[in-house]
């Protein structure tokens, strides 16, 4: 996983908890890389999982909650860093429907070693169906990113989740009246 994901996670931990908490979870998780991440480096995604588990133990906040909150947060970081991805995109569902063919397709050009999930997206009327598949099983991260996308566009999205099989999570996303 790209280092930017790690640096954003640790920045968030510092902002929401403290710099000591960052040191503590790195001490607890003992990441093989040593915990000094650079944005352009690439690291084992398990290191992120281990640090989230360590943070969960120290804060008594469930792992899935922490990962979802991080997903929401990191969407706003992406939106700041990649404004061109938002040009002429009218709303959240349009943005989300292009995650595979437009957004992550651009990401892989910028970072050829990025390990991206697969999203199969289609509309059923006004509802967007997103089938998420990844050997890394970051569906909580995906849920947070979807909600972060709604927040970015100032929309109230309802997100329902269904495990289609052990490798595929279906997100059903619809826009609610604000
Ligand atoms: C401007 C918007 C976005 C950008 C620039 C972006 C970029 C990235 C990058 C750089 C990674 C890390 C890849 C790696 O470390 O190897 C990533 C991973 C991921 N992205 Fe996106 N992303 C965006 C929006 C989204 C949205 C809206 C979703 C959800 C619908 C999403 C779902 C994911 C997930 C779940 C992963 C974790 C990897 C995995 O599941 O295997 N991303 N993305």
Boltz pocket constraint, residues with backbone or C-beta under 6 A from the ligand:
constraints:
  - pocket:
      binder: B
      contacts: [[A, 1], [A, 2], [A, 3], [A, 5], [A, 75], [A, 78], [A, 79], [A, 82], [A, 85], [A, 96], [A, 99], [A, 103], [A, 104], [A, 107], [A, 111], [A, 113], [A, 114], [A, 115], [A, 116], [A, 117], [A, 133], [A, 134], [A, 135], [A, 136], [A, 137], [A, 138], [A, 139], [A, 141], [A, 142], [A, 143], [A, 145], [A, 146], [A, 149]]
      max_distance: 6.0
